[in-house]
Amino acid sequence: MQRNKTYAKILEQQGFFDEAYQIYKELLQVSPNDTQIKQALRRLKKLRTKFIGVNEKQRDFFVQMQTDEEFREFEEWLIGE
């Protein structure tokens, strides 16, 4: 997949803040005056700070859940069973 603003936005919406941030940083080097990229980097910097310590394995599992069984597994993890 091409590393562009659209892809970075999709990653951001799916909760992959670090990956999106890295793509925006790369894009900023190519387009240093792009205000959308600068805004995205500021927004993601705040989000990345807010979610420090998030269990990335569980976050990724949550983002990709599709079946009722997966939802139950995640609920059990949340309540510590």
PyMOL Python script that loads the backbone (N, CA, C, O; Angstrom):
from pymol import cmd

cmd.read_pdbstr("""\
ATOM      1  N   MET A   1       0.841  -1.183   0.000  1.00  0.00           N
ATOM      2  CA  MET A   1       0.000   0.000   0.000  1.00  0.00           C
ATOM      3  C   MET A   1       0.885   1.245   0.000  1.00  0.00           C
ATOM      4  O   MET A   1       1.941   1.286   0.632  1.00  0.00           O
ATOM      5  N   GLN A   2       0.428   2.231  -0.714  1.00  0.00           N
ATOM      6  CA  GLN A   2       1.177   3.477  -0.821  1.00  0.00           C
ATOM      7  C   GLN A   2       1.085   4.268   0.487  1.00  0.00           C
ATOM      8  O   GLN A   2       0.009   4.393   1.071  1.00  0.00           O
ATOM      9  N   ARG A   3       2.204   4.790   0.932  1.00  0.00           N
ATOM     10  CA  ARG A   3       2.254   5.548   2.193  1.00  0.00           C
ATOM     11  C   ARG A   3       1.922   7.005   1.878  1.00  0.00           C
ATOM     12  O   ARG A   3       2.796   7.792   1.517  1.00  0.00           O
ATOM     13  N   ASN A   4       0.655   7.342   2.020  1.00  0.00           N
ATOM     14  CA  ASN A   4       0.198   8.700   1.733  1.00  0.00           C
ATOM     15  C   ASN A   4      -0.740   9.170   2.851  1.00  0.00           C
ATOM     16  O   ASN A   4      -0.963   8.454   3.827  1.00  0.00           O
ATOM     17  N   LYS A   5      -1.285  10.377   2.695  1.00  0.00           N
ATOM     18  CA  LYS A   5      -2.152  10.933   3.742  1.00  0.00           C
ATOM     19  C   LYS A   5      -3.389  10.073   3.969  1.00  0.00           C
ATOM     20  O   LYS A   5      -3.833   9.908   5.105  1.00  0.00           O
ATOM     21  N   THR A   6      -3.939   9.534   2.908  1.00  0.00           N
ATOM     22  CA  THR A   6      -5.142   8.699   3.048  1.00  0.00           C
ATOM     23  C   THR A   6      -4.843   7.462   3.878  1.00  0.00           C
ATOM     24  O   THR A   6      -5.608   7.112   4.777  1.00  0.00           O
ATOM     25  N   TYR A   7      -3.740   6.803   3.581  1.00  0.00           N
ATOM     26  CA  TYR A   7      -3.364   5.616   4.338  1.00  0.00           C
ATOM     27  C   TYR A   7      -3.084   5.966   5.799  1.00  0.00           C
ATOM     28  O   TYR A   7      -3.490   5.233   6.701  1.00  0.00           O
ATOM     29  N   ALA A   8      -2.400   7.068   6.032  1.00  0.00           N
ATOM     30  CA  ALA A   8      -2.114   7.502   7.402  1.00  0.00           C
ATOM     31  C   ALA A   8      -3.416   7.781   8.155  1.00  0.00           C
ATOM     32  O   ALA A   8      -3.540   7.427   9.328  1.00  0.00           O
ATOM     33  N   LYS A   9      -4.373   8.403   7.498  1.00  0.00           N
ATOM     34  CA  LYS A   9      -5.668   8.705   8.127  1.00  0.00           C
ATOM     35  C   LYS A   9      -6.411   7.418   8.476  1.00  0.00           C
ATOM     36  O   LYS A   9      -7.020   7.320   9.541  1.00  0.00           O
ATOM     37  N   ILE A  10      -6.362   6.442   7.590  1.00  0.00           N
ATOM     38  CA  ILE A  10      -7.008   5.151   7.876  1.00  0.00           C
ATOM     39  C   ILE A  10      -6.366   4.499   9.093  1.00  0.00           C
ATOM     40  O   ILE A  10      -7.066   4.009   9.979  1.00  0.00           O
ATOM     41  N   LEU A  11      -5.048   4.492   9.141  1.00  0.00           N
ATOM     42  CA  LEU A  11      -4.355   3.928  10.304  1.00  0.00           C
ATOM     43  C   LEU A  11      -4.752   4.658  11.580  1.00  0.00           C
ATOM     44  O   LEU A  11      -4.997   4.032  12.611  1.00  0.00           O
ATOM     45  N   GLU A  12      -4.813   5.975  11.506  1.00  0.00           N
ATOM     46  CA  GLU A  12      -5.198   6.773  12.669  1.00  0.00           C
ATOM     47  C   GLU A  12      -6.602   6.402  13.130  1.00  0.00           C
ATOM     48  O   GLU A  12      -6.832   6.223  14.326  1.00  0.00           O
ATOM     49  N   GLN A  13      -7.524   6.285  12.213  1.00  0.00           N
ATOM     50  CA  GLN A  13      -8.910   5.962  12.565  1.00  0.00           C
ATOM     51  C   GLN A  13      -9.030   4.568  13.167  1.00  0.00           C
ATOM     52  O   GLN A  13      -9.945   4.301  13.946  1.00  0.00           O
ATOM     53  N   GLN A  14      -8.117   3.689  12.812  1.00  0.00           N
ATOM     54  CA  GLN A  14      -8.134   2.338  13.353  1.00  0.00           C
ATOM     55  C   GLN A  14      -7.351   2.223  14.660  1.00  0.00           C
ATOM     56  O   GLN A  14      -7.278   1.144  15.249  1.00  0.00           O
ATOM     57  N   GLY A  15      -6.770   3.329  15.110  1.00  0.00           N
ATOM     58  CA  GLY A  15      -6.060   3.331  16.380  1.00  0.00           C
ATOM     59  C   GLY A  15      -4.581   3.041  16.294  1.00  0.00           C
ATOM     60  O   GLY A  15      -3.926   2.875  17.323  1.00  0.00           O
ATOM     61  N   PHE A  16      -4.037   2.977  15.090  1.00  0.00           N
ATOM     62  CA  PHE A  16      -2.615   2.731  14.912  1.00  0.00           C
ATOM     63  C   PHE A  16      -1.892   4.073  14.860  1.00  0.00           C
ATOM     64  O   PHE A  16      -1.376   4.481  13.819  1.00  0.00           O
ATOM     65  N   PHE A  17      -1.868   4.745  16.003  1.00  0.00           N
ATOM     66  CA  PHE A  17      -1.367   6.113  16.079  1.00  0.00           C
ATOM     67  C   PHE A  17       0.120   6.228  15.751  1.00  0.00           C
ATOM     68  O   PHE A  17       0.533   7.152  15.049  1.00  0.00           O
ATOM     69  N   ASP A  18       0.923   5.294  16.256  1.00  0.00           N
ATOM     70  CA  ASP A  18       2.366   5.360  16.008  1.00  0.00           C
ATOM     71  C   ASP A  18       2.675   5.202  14.520  1.00  0.00           C
ATOM     72  O   ASP A  18       3.498   5.929  13.964  1.00  0.00           O
ATOM     73  N   GLU A  19       2.006   4.247  13.889  1.00  0.00           N
ATOM     74  CA  GLU A  19       2.241   4.019  12.469  1.00  0.00           C
ATOM     75  C   GLU A  19       1.826   5.232  11.645  1.00  0.00           C
ATOM     76  O   GLU A  19       2.546   5.658  10.742  1.00  0.00           O
ATOM     77  N   ALA A  20       0.661   5.781  11.963  1.00  0.00           N
ATOM     78  CA  ALA A  20       0.186   6.969  11.249  1.00  0.00           C
ATOM     79  C   ALA A  20       1.138   8.142  11.458  1.00  0.00           C
ATOM     80  O   ALA A  20       1.446   8.871  10.515  1.00  0.00           O
ATOM     81  N   TYR A  21       1.599   8.322  12.679  1.00  0.00           N
ATOM     82  CA  TYR A  21       2.518   9.411  13.004  1.00  0.00           C
ATOM     83  C   TYR A  21       3.795   9.306  12.154  1.00  0.00           C
ATOM     84  O   TYR A  21       4.274  10.307  11.622  1.00  0.00           O
ATOM     85  N   GLN A  22       4.339   8.088  12.032  1.00  0.00           N
ATOM     86  CA  GLN A  22       5.561   7.896  11.264  1.00  0.00           C
ATOM     87  C   GLN A  22       5.351   8.239   9.788  1.00  0.00           C
ATOM     88  O   GLN A  22       6.214   8.850   9.157  1.00  0.00           O
ATOM     89  N   ILE A  23       4.211   7.844   9.249  1.00  0.00           N
ATOM     90  CA  ILE A  23       3.925   8.161   7.844  1.00  0.00           C
ATOM     91  C   ILE A  23       3.810   9.669   7.658  1.00  0.00           C
ATOM     92  O   ILE A  23       4.368  10.222   6.710  1.00  0.00           O
ATOM     93  N   TYR A  24       3.091  10.338   8.557  1.00  0.00           N
ATOM     94  CA  TYR A  24       2.964  11.793   8.448  1.00  0.00           C
ATOM     95  C   TYR A  24       4.328  12.478   8.552  1.00  0.00           C
ATOM     96  O   TYR A  24       4.581  13.458   7.853  1.00  0.00           O
ATOM     97  N   LYS A  25       5.208  11.968   9.421  1.00  0.00           N
ATOM     98  CA  LYS A  25       6.553  12.547   9.526  1.00  0.00           C
ATOM     99  C   LYS A  25       7.312  12.410   8.209  1.00  0.00           C
ATOM    100  O   LYS A  25       7.990  13.340   7.773  1.00  0.00           O
ATOM    101  N   GLU A  26       7.191  11.244   7.583  1.00  0.00           N
ATOM    102  CA  GLU A  26       7.850  11.035   6.287  1.00  0.00           C
ATOM    103  C   GLU A  26       7.263  11.987   5.238  1.00  0.00           C
ATOM    104  O   GLU A  26       8.000  12.573   4.446  1.00  0.00           O
ATOM    105  N   LEU A  27       5.954  12.134   5.238  1.00  0.00           N
ATOM    106  CA  LEU A  27       5.293  13.009   4.270  1.00  0.00           C
ATOM    107  C   LEU A  27       5.676  14.469   4.477  1.00  0.00           C
ATOM    108  O   LEU A  27       5.786  15.233   3.518  1.00  0.00           O
ATOM    109  N   LEU A  28       5.878  14.852   5.736  1.00  0.00           N
ATOM    110  CA  LEU A  28       6.246  16.230   6.026  1.00  0.00           C
ATOM    111  C   LEU A  28       7.623  16.566   5.453  1.00  0.00           C
ATOM    112  O   LEU A  28       7.867  17.707   5.061  1.00  0.00           O
ATOM    113  N   GLN A  29       8.506  15.599   5.403  1.00  0.00           N
ATOM    114  CA  GLN A  29       9.828  15.836   4.813  1.00  0.00           C
ATOM    115  C   GLN A  29       9.711  16.156   3.326  1.00  0.00           C
ATOM    116  O   GLN A  29      10.493  16.941   2.790  1.00  0.00           O
ATOM    117  N   VAL A  30       8.737  15.549   2.667  1.00  0.00           N
ATOM    118  CA  VAL A  30       8.522  15.790   1.241  1.00  0.00           C
ATOM    119  C   VAL A  30       7.732  17.082   1.009  1.00  0.00           C
ATOM    120  O   VAL A  30       7.978  17.812   0.048  1.00  0.00           O
ATOM    121  N   SER A  31       6.776  17.349   1.912  1.00  0.00           N
ATOM    122  CA  SER A  31       5.902  18.529   1.779  1.00  0.00           C
ATOM    123  C   SER A  31       5.909  19.323   3.086  1.00  0.00           C
ATOM    124  O   SER A  31       4.935  19.271   3.837  1.00  0.00           O
ATOM    125  N   PRO A  32       6.984  20.055   3.369  1.00  0.00           N
ATOM    126  CA  PRO A  32       7.129  20.723   4.666  1.00  0.00           C
ATOM    127  C   PRO A  32       6.121  21.843   4.934  1.00  0.00           C
ATOM    128  O   PRO A  32       5.992  22.283   6.076  1.00  0.00           O
ATOM    129  N   ASN A  33       5.421  22.305   3.930  1.00  0.00           N
ATOM    130  CA  ASN A  33       4.444  23.384   4.134  1.00  0.00           C
ATOM    131  C   ASN A  33       3.002  22.896   4.160  1.00  0.00           C
ATOM    132  O   ASN A  33       2.079  23.709   4.196  1.00  0.00           O
ATOM    133  N   ASP A  34       2.794  21.593   4.142  1.00  0.00           N
ATOM    134  CA  ASP A  34       1.449  21.021   4.118  1.00  0.00           C
ATOM    135  C   ASP A  34       0.806  21.164   5.501  1.00  0.00           C
ATOM    136  O   ASP A  34       1.211  20.498   6.454  1.00  0.00           O
ATOM    137  N   THR A  35      -0.196  22.035   5.599  1.00  0.00           N
ATOM    138  CA  THR A  35      -0.829  22.300   6.903  1.00  0.00           C
ATOM    139  C   THR A  35      -1.635  21.106   7.407  1.00  0.00           C
ATOM    140  O   THR A  35      -1.751  20.917   8.618  1.00  0.00           O
ATOM    141  N   GLN A  36      -2.189  20.303   6.513  1.00  0.00           N
ATOM    142  CA  GLN A  36      -2.934  19.117   6.949  1.00  0.00           C
ATOM    143  C   GLN A  36      -2.008  18.125   7.650  1.00  0.00           C
ATOM    144  O   GLN A  36      -2.370  17.536   8.669  1.00  0.00           O
ATOM    145  N   ILE A  37      -0.830  17.951   7.103  1.00  0.00           N
ATOM    146  CA  ILE A  37       0.134  17.041   7.720  1.00  0.00           C
ATOM    147  C   ILE A  37       0.567  17.578   9.076  1.00  0.00           C
ATOM    148  O   ILE A  37       0.662  16.819  10.041  1.00  0.00           O
ATOM    149  N   LYS A  38       0.828  18.864   9.161  1.00  0.00           N
ATOM    150  CA  LYS A  38       1.234  19.466  10.442  1.00  0.00           C
ATOM    151  C   LYS A  38       0.137  19.317  11.489  1.00  0.00           C
ATOM    152  O   LYS A  38       0.424  19.015  12.647  1.00  0.00           O
ATOM    153  N   GLN A  39      -1.110  19.527  11.095  1.00  0.00           N
ATOM    154  CA  GLN A  39      -2.241  19.362  12.027  1.00  0.00           C
ATOM    155  C   GLN A  39      -2.354  17.911  12.482  1.00  0.00           C
ATOM    156  O   GLN A  39      -2.583  17.636  13.660  1.00  0.00           O
ATOM    157  N   ALA A  40      -2.192  16.992  11.543  1.00  0.00           N
ATOM    158  CA  ALA A  40      -2.274  15.571  11.887  1.00  0.00           C
ATOM    159  C   ALA A  40      -1.178  15.189  12.876  1.00  0.00           C
ATOM    160  O   ALA A  40      -1.430  14.440  13.820  1.00  0.00           O
ATOM    161  N   LEU A  41       0.027  15.692  12.672  1.00  0.00           N
ATOM    162  CA  LEU A  41       1.127  15.389  13.586  1.00  0.00           C
ATOM    163  C   LEU A  41       0.854  15.939  14.987  1.00  0.00           C
ATOM    164  O   LEU A  41       1.130  15.269  15.981  1.00  0.00           O
ATOM    165  N   ARG A  42       0.319  17.147  15.067  1.00  0.00           N
ATOM    166  CA  ARG A  42      -0.025  17.713  16.387  1.00  0.00           C
ATOM    167  C   ARG A  42      -1.102  16.873  17.071  1.00  0.00           C
ATOM    168  O   ARG A  42      -1.010  16.573  18.261  1.00  0.00           O
ATOM    169  N   ARG A  43      -2.120  16.500  16.304  1.00  0.00           N
ATOM    170  CA  ARG A  43      -3.226  15.699  16.844  1.00  0.00           C
ATOM    171  C   ARG A  43      -2.705  14.341  17.329  1.00  0.00           C
ATOM    172  O   ARG A  43      -3.052  13.887  18.420  1.00  0.00           O
ATOM    173  N   LEU A  44      -1.885  13.713  16.522  1.00  0.00           N
ATOM    174  CA  LEU A  44      -1.373  12.393  16.880  1.00  0.00           C
ATOM    175  C   LEU A  44      -0.379  12.449  18.030  1.00  0.00           C
ATOM    176  O   LEU A  44      -0.295  11.513  18.825  1.00  0.00           O
ATOM    177  N   LYS A  45       0.363  13.526  18.123  1.00  0.00           N
ATOM    178  CA  LYS A  45       1.297  13.661  19.243  1.00  0.00           C
ATOM    179  C   LYS A  45       0.529  13.633  20.561  1.00  0.00           C
ATOM    180  O   LYS A  45       0.963  13.002  21.525  1.00  0.00           O
ATOM    181  N   LYS A  46      -0.611  14.318  20.598  1.00  0.00           N
ATOM    182  CA  LYS A  46      -1.446  14.305  21.806  1.00  0.00           C
ATOM    183  C   LYS A  46      -2.003  12.911  22.066  1.00  0.00           C
ATOM    184  O   LYS A  46      -1.998  12.443  23.204  1.00  0.00           O
ATOM    185  N   LEU A  47      -2.479  12.252  21.026  1.00  0.00           N
ATOM    186  CA  LEU A  47      -3.054  10.913  21.180  1.00  0.00           C
ATOM    187  C   LEU A  47      -2.006   9.903  21.612  1.00  0.00           C
ATOM    188  O   LEU A  47      -2.273   9.057  22.466  1.00  0.00           O
ATOM    189  N   ARG A  48      -0.824   9.985  21.035  1.00  0.00           N
ATOM    190  CA  ARG A  48       0.243   9.050  21.394  1.00  0.00           C
ATOM    191  C   ARG A  48       0.614   9.208  22.857  1.00  0.00           C
ATOM    192  O   ARG A  48       0.883   8.217  23.536  1.00  0.00           O
ATOM    193  N   THR A  49       0.632  10.428  23.350  1.00  0.00           N
ATOM    194  CA  THR A  49       0.941  10.680  24.756  1.00  0.00           C
ATOM    195  C   THR A  49      -0.176  10.147  25.643  1.00  0.00           C
ATOM    196  O   THR A  49       0.086   9.575  26.700  1.00  0.00           O
ATOM    197  N   LYS A  50      -1.406  10.333  25.217  1.00  0.00           N
ATOM    198  CA  LYS A  50      -2.562   9.900  25.994  1.00  0.00           C
ATOM    199  C   LYS A  50      -2.617   8.389  26.158  1.00  0.00           C
ATOM    200  O   LYS A  50      -3.067   7.896  27.192  1.00  0.00           O
ATOM    201  N   PHE A  51      -2.164   7.647  25.152  1.00  0.00           N
ATOM    202  CA  PHE A  51      -2.289   6.197  25.171  1.00  0.00           C
ATOM    203  C   PHE A  51      -0.987   5.463  25.457  1.00  0.00           C
ATOM    204  O   PHE A  51      -0.833   4.302  25.080  1.00  0.00           O
ATOM    205  N   ILE A  52      -0.062   6.122  26.111  1.00  0.00           N
ATOM    206  CA  ILE A  52       1.180   5.451  26.500  1.00  0.00           C
ATOM    207  C   ILE A  52       0.828   4.324  27.472  1.00  0.00           C
ATOM    208  O   ILE A  52       0.044   4.520  28.401  1.00  0.00           O
ATOM    209  N   GLY A  53       1.398   3.173  27.258  1.00  0.00           N
ATOM    210  CA  GLY A  53       1.150   2.034  28.130  1.00  0.00           C
ATOM    211  C   GLY A  53      -0.014   1.162  27.688  1.00  0.00           C
ATOM    212  O   GLY A  53      -0.338   0.191  28.372  1.00  0.00           O
ATOM    213  N   VAL A  54      -0.644   1.473  26.582  1.00  0.00           N
ATOM    214  CA  VAL A  54      -1.741   0.654  26.080  1.00  0.00           C
ATOM    215  C   VAL A  54      -1.181  -0.702  25.667  1.00  0.00           C
ATOM    216  O   VAL A  54      -0.114  -0.784  25.060  1.00  0.00           O
ATOM    217  N   ASN A  55      -1.905  -1.752  25.997  1.00  0.00           N
ATOM    218  CA  ASN A  55      -1.522  -3.092  25.585  1.00  0.00           C
ATOM    219  C   ASN A  55      -1.769  -3.201  24.087  1.00  0.00           C
ATOM    220  O   ASN A  55      -2.904  -3.390  23.649  1.00  0.00           O
ATOM    221  N   GLU A  56      -0.707  -3.083  23.307  1.00  0.00           N
ATOM    222  CA  GLU A  56      -0.852  -3.017  21.849  1.00  0.00           C
ATOM    223  C   GLU A  56      -1.391  -4.312  21.260  1.00  0.00           C
ATOM    224  O   GLU A  56      -2.126  -4.283  20.273  1.00  0.00           O
ATOM    225  N   LYS A  57      -1.037  -5.439  21.847  1.00  0.00           N
ATOM    226  CA  LYS A  57      -1.555  -6.715  21.346  1.00  0.00           C
ATOM    227  C   LYS A  57      -3.074  -6.752  21.486  1.00  0.00           C
ATOM    228  O   LYS A  57      -3.773  -7.139  20.550  1.00  0.00           O
ATOM    229  N   GLN A  58      -3.583  -6.356  22.641  1.00  0.00           N
ATOM    230  CA  GLN A  58      -5.029  -6.349  22.850  1.00  0.00           C
ATOM    231  C   GLN A  58      -5.708  -5.258  22.017  1.00  0.00           C
ATOM    232  O   GLN A  58      -6.814  -5.464  21.517  1.00  0.00           O
ATOM    233  N   ARG A  59      -5.064  -4.112  21.866  1.00  0.00           N
ATOM    234  CA  ARG A  59      -5.613  -3.053  21.029  1.00  0.00           C
ATOM    235  C   ARG A  59      -5.783  -3.539  19.598  1.00  0.00           C
ATOM    236  O   ARG A  59      -6.823  -3.318  18.977  1.00  0.00           O
ATOM    237  N   ASP A  60      -4.752  -4.204  19.079  1.00  0.00           N
ATOM    238  CA  ASP A  60      -4.821  -4.716  17.720  1.00  0.00           C
ATOM    239  C   ASP A  60      -5.896  -5.788  17.588  1.00  0.00           C
ATOM    240  O   ASP A  60      -6.616  -5.840  16.591  1.00  0.00           O
ATOM    241  N   PHE A  61      -5.995  -6.634  18.595  1.00  0.00           N
ATOM    242  CA  PHE A  61      -7.034  -7.665  18.587  1.00  0.00           C
ATOM    243  C   PHE A  61      -8.411  -7.012  18.571  1.00  0.00           C
ATOM    244  O   PHE A  61      -9.291  -7.423  17.815  1.00  0.00           O
ATOM    245  N   PHE A  62      -8.595  -5.987  19.413  1.00  0.00           N
ATOM    246  CA  PHE A  62      -9.873  -5.278  19.488  1.00  0.00           C
ATOM    247  C   PHE A  62     -10.229  -4.641  18.146  1.00  0.00           C
ATOM    248  O   PHE A  62     -11.367  -4.751  17.690  1.00  0.00           O
ATOM    249  N   VAL A  63      -9.282  -3.989  17.523  1.00  0.00           N
ATOM    250  CA  VAL A  63      -9.526  -3.301  16.252  1.00  0.00           C
ATOM    251  C   VAL A  63      -9.946  -4.292  15.175  1.00  0.00           C
ATOM    252  O   VAL A  63     -10.740  -3.954  14.297  1.00  0.00           O
ATOM    253  N   GLN A  64      -9.425  -5.502  15.233  1.00  0.00           N
ATOM    254  CA  GLN A  64      -9.679  -6.471  14.175  1.00  0.00           C
ATOM    255  C   GLN A  64     -10.775  -7.485  14.507  1.00  0.00           C
ATOM    256  O   GLN A  64     -11.028  -8.389  13.710  1.00  0.00           O
ATOM    257  N   MET A  65     -11.432  -7.357  15.663  1.00  0.00           N
ATOM    258  CA  MET A  65     -12.470  -8.314  16.051  1.00  0.00           C
ATOM    259  C   MET A  65     -13.614  -8.332  15.051  1.00  0.00           C
ATOM    260  O   MET A  65     -14.038  -7.295  14.541  1.00  0.00           O
ATOM    261  N   GLN A  66     -14.105  -9.543  14.784  1.00  0.00           N
ATOM    262  CA  GLN A  66     -15.209  -9.681  13.848  1.00  0.00           C
ATOM    263  C   GLN A  66     -16.277 -10.652  14.325  1.00  0.00           C
ATOM    264  O   GLN A  66     -17.436 -10.523  13.933  1.00  0.00           O
ATOM    265  N   THR A  67     -15.920 -11.611  15.154  1.00  0.00           N
ATOM    266  CA  THR A  67     -16.885 -12.628  15.563  1.00  0.00           C
ATOM    267  C   THR A  67     -17.334 -12.412  17.006  1.00  0.00           C
ATOM    268  O   THR A  67     -16.668 -11.734  17.789  1.00  0.00           O
ATOM    269  N   ASP A  68     -18.476 -13.005  17.333  1.00  0.00           N
ATOM    270  CA  ASP A  68     -18.976 -12.942  18.712  1.00  0.00           C
ATOM    271  C   ASP A  68     -17.984 -13.574  19.674  1.00  0.00           C
ATOM    272  O   ASP A  68     -17.815 -13.088  20.792  1.00  0.00           O
ATOM    273  N   GLU A  69     -17.328 -14.645  19.259  1.00  0.00           N
ATOM    274  CA  GLU A  69     -16.342 -15.310  20.104  1.00  0.00           C
ATOM    275  C   GLU A  69     -15.176 -14.376  20.426  1.00  0.00           C
ATOM    276  O   GLU A  69     -14.690 -14.349  21.556  1.00  0.00           O
ATOM    277  N   GLU A  70     -14.739 -13.622  19.445  1.00  0.00           N
ATOM    278  CA  GLU A  70     -13.655 -12.666  19.676  1.00  0.00           C
ATOM    279  C   GLU A  70     -14.097 -11.566  20.639  1.00  0.00           C
ATOM    280  O   GLU A  70     -13.316 -11.148  21.493  1.00  0.00           O
ATOM    281  N   PHE A  71     -15.333 -11.094  20.515  1.00  0.00           N
ATOM    282  CA  PHE A  71     -15.838 -10.090  21.445  1.00  0.00           C
ATOM    283  C   PHE A  71     -15.889 -10.654  22.864  1.00  0.00           C
ATOM    284  O   PHE A  71     -15.529  -9.959  23.813  1.00  0.00           O
ATOM    285  N   ARG A  72     -16.329 -11.899  23.022  1.00  0.00           N
ATOM    286  CA  ARG A  72     -16.371 -12.519  24.352  1.00  0.00           C
ATOM    287  C   ARG A  72     -14.965 -12.654  24.927  1.00  0.00           C
ATOM    288  O   ARG A  72     -14.738 -12.379  26.105  1.00  0.00           O
ATOM    289  N   GLU A  73     -14.022 -13.080  24.086  1.00  0.00           N
ATOM    290  CA  GLU A  73     -12.637 -13.211  24.547  1.00  0.00           C
ATOM    291  C   GLU A  73     -12.100 -11.870  25.033  1.00  0.00           C
ATOM    292  O   GLU A  73     -11.427 -11.803  26.061  1.00  0.00           O
ATOM    293  N   PHE A  74     -12.394 -10.812  24.299  1.00  0.00           N
ATOM    294  CA  PHE A  74     -11.925  -9.490  24.696  1.00  0.00           C
ATOM    295  C   PHE A  74     -12.603  -9.041  25.994  1.00  0.00           C
ATOM    296  O   PHE A  74     -11.948  -8.478  26.871  1.00  0.00           O
ATOM    297  N   GLU A  75     -13.893  -9.283  26.118  1.00  0.00           N
ATOM    298  CA  GLU A  75     -14.614  -8.927  27.353  1.00  0.00           C
ATOM    299  C   GLU A  75     -14.020  -9.647  28.551  1.00  0.00           C
ATOM    300  O   GLU A  75     -13.854  -9.051  29.615  1.00  0.00           O
ATOM    301  N   GLU A  76     -13.693 -10.943  28.384  1.00  0.00           N
ATOM    302  CA  GLU A  76     -13.078 -11.696  29.474  1.00  0.00           C
ATOM    303  C   GLU A  76     -11.734 -11.101  29.855  1.00  0.00           C
ATOM    304  O   GLU A  76     -11.403 -11.020  31.038  1.00  0.00           O
ATOM    305  N   TRP A  77     -10.956 -10.681  28.860  1.00  0.00           N
ATOM    306  CA  TRP A  77      -9.673 -10.063  29.154  1.00  0.00           C
ATOM    307  C   TRP A  77      -9.874  -8.758  29.930  1.00  0.00           C
ATOM    308  O   TRP A  77      -9.129  -8.467  30.866  1.00  0.00           O
ATOM    309  N   LEU A  78     -10.898  -7.966  29.530  1.00  0.00           N
ATOM    310  CA  LEU A  78     -11.155  -6.702  30.197  1.00  0.00           C
ATOM    311  C   LEU A  78     -11.495  -6.871  31.675  1.00  0.00           C
ATOM    312  O   LEU A  78     -11.041  -6.101  32.521  1.00  0.00           O
ATOM    313  N   ILE A  79     -12.296  -7.885  31.970  1.00  0.00           N
ATOM    314  CA  ILE A  79     -12.722  -8.063  33.367  1.00  0.00           C
ATOM    315  C   ILE A  79     -11.787  -8.972  34.148  1.00  0.00           C
ATOM    316  O   ILE A  79     -11.994  -9.225  35.335  1.00  0.00           O
ATOM    317  N   GLY A  80     -10.746  -9.465  33.463  1.00  0.00           N
ATOM    318  CA  GLY A  80      -9.700 -10.219  34.147  1.00  0.00           C
ATOM    319  C   GLY A  80     -10.028 -11.666  34.427  1.00  0.00           C
ATOM    320  O   GLY A  80      -9.516 -12.234  35.391  1.00  0.00           O
ATOM    321  N   GLU A  81     -10.858 -12.273  33.621  1.00  0.00           N
ATOM    322  CA  GLU A  81     -11.176 -13.695  33.828  1.00  0.00           C
ATOM    323  C   GLU A  81     -10.239 -14.574  33.071  1.00  0.00           C
ATOM    324  O   GLU A  81     -10.359 -15.798  33.129  1.00  0.00           O
TER     325      GLU A  81
END
""", "prot")
cmd.dss("prot")
cmd.show_as("cartoon", "prot")
cmd.util.cbc("prot")
cmd.orient("prot")
